[in-house]
């Protein structure tokens, strides 16, 4: 994978984050993600996206709200 630029457009940022451009536009419109406008285009700073992802991941750990079905089924046996 090539190195991500320090400032990304919507397409680059959506690829970097692993979400669709439509989802990213939704996050921006709801002020859920750090972004700024340059002219009429949304831009995203890689360093701010990295910090945002870190803050959302509870200190680097993935938090599962529900156990996968296989684990729930195994626990019932």
Order of alpha helices (4+ residues) and beta strands (2+ residues): beta-alpha-alpha-beta-beta-alpha-alpha
